[in-house]
Amino acid sequence: MKFVVSSTELLSHLSALSKVIGSKSTMPILDNFLFQLTETDLTITASDLESTLITSLALDNIEGEGSIAVPAKLTIDSLKEFPEQPLTFQINSESFNIEIFSDNGKFSIMGQDAEEFPAQPKLDEEGTSSININHIALQKGIDKTLFATADDELRPVMNGVFIELSPDYMSFVASDAHKLVRYRRTDAKAEFESSFILPKKPAGLLKNLLPREEFDVGVQFDDKNAFFTLSNYKLICRLVEGNYPSYNSVIPTNNPNKMVIDRLNFLNTVKRVSVFSNQASNLIKLNINDNKLVVSAQDIDFSISAVERLNCEYEGDEIEIGFKSTFLQEILTNISTGDVMVEMSDPTRAGLLLPVETDEEDEEMLMLLMPMMINA
C-alpha cells in the first residue's frame, strides 16, 4: 500500500483523534491509530473501547488497499516536526513496516496487524432513534453544562450530560448534587420523546470538534450507544446506563426574593473575597437588603476576613445565605450575559441563577446552587 498526504492536514486530523486514546490502555493495540485505505480515501480510527472517533481524508495519490495499525504517539510526535509538505507512506502489509518519505529523508516505523483492532459497536436497528441537531445548539448545550457534571463512582449517571428530546424542546442537564444546570433549546426538537446520558469524555470530544462544524449533526442512538456524524468526523460512544434523577423536582418554584446584579462585578467581588474564606469550606456569605449586596468571608484560624458591598436591584425580605465560592464562581463564569438574576426563598433552600437576557431567543438557561450552613 502507498499513499501521499499533506503533513499538516494529517497532523490536524490525528491530533483530534489522539484525545480519545487513554493514557493507560487495557489493550496495547489501542495505543495505535487504525489506518484503512480504499481507492479514494484514508479512514483513520482511534478508540478506547468506550469512545471511538473516526475521520476520513480524500486523497488523490493511492496505490493498493488495506489496513494497518500505526503507533499513535510516535506518529504525532514526528509529524509535529515537519513543515507543510507532502509525505509518502509506503506500507508492507506482510511485515507491517511503514516507511515515510519526506522531501529530504526517510523514516521507518513498525505498525501492527489491523485485525487486532476492536470492531466498531453497532446500533440495534429496531431500537434506534435518529435526529439531526443544529451544530450550534449542540455545542452550546455541551459548553454550558459539562462543567457541572460529577465525578461520582457510586452514581455513574451523574458523571454525564443528560440529553432530553421532546417535540417542544431539547434539554441538556448536568448536576453534581451541589449545583445543577439546565440548558434548553426550543429550536432543536424531535418528533418523539427520548433521552440518553452522554458520558463526560465524548462530551468533551464533541466540545472540541463542534466549533469547526458548519452543518447539522446527525445523531443516532439506542439504549447502549450513540453515533454523532459530523462533516469530517464520526464519534461513537457507549452511553451511561441507568435512569437520571428527576431533576425538575429539586428546582424550587416559589422564590419571592429576587436580586438583579451586574454579573462581572459580582464575579470579580466573589473572586476577591473568596481568597479570605476558609480553605476547607470556601464559604462566602451574601447579605442582601435595600438594593445592597454585602459579600463577606472569613477564616478564623488565620484571623483574616474580607467584606465588599455592591449595588443591586432587590425585591424581597432581607436574607443572608451562604454558598461555596468555587461553585458560585463556576456558575457566574458560565453565564454569558451582562446581568444575572438570583432567585431565593430562604437560606436553607437552593438559589437559582438565571441570565436576565439570553444570547438567543430560542434558548433558556437555569443554574441552581445549593446553599451552605452559615453557622456550621
Secondary structure, DSSP 8 states (H G I E B T S, - for coil): -EEEEEHHHHHHHHHHHHTTS-SS-SSGGGGEEEEEE-SSEEEEEEE-SSEEEEEEEE-S-EE--EEEEEEHHHHHHHHTT--S-EEEEEE-TTT-EEEEE-SS-EEEEE-B-GGGS-------STT-EEEEE-HHHHHHHHHHHGGG----SS-GGGGEEEEEE-SS-EEEEEE-SSEEEEEEESSS--SS-EEEEEEHHHHHHHHHHGGG--S-EEEEE-SSEEEEE-SSEEEEEE---S----GGGGS-----EEEEEEHHHHHHHHHHHHTTS-TTT-EEEEEEETTEEEEEEEEGGGTEEEEEEEE-EEESS-EEEEEEHHHHHHHHHT--SSEEEEEES-TTS-EEEEESS-SSTTEEEEEEE--B-TT-
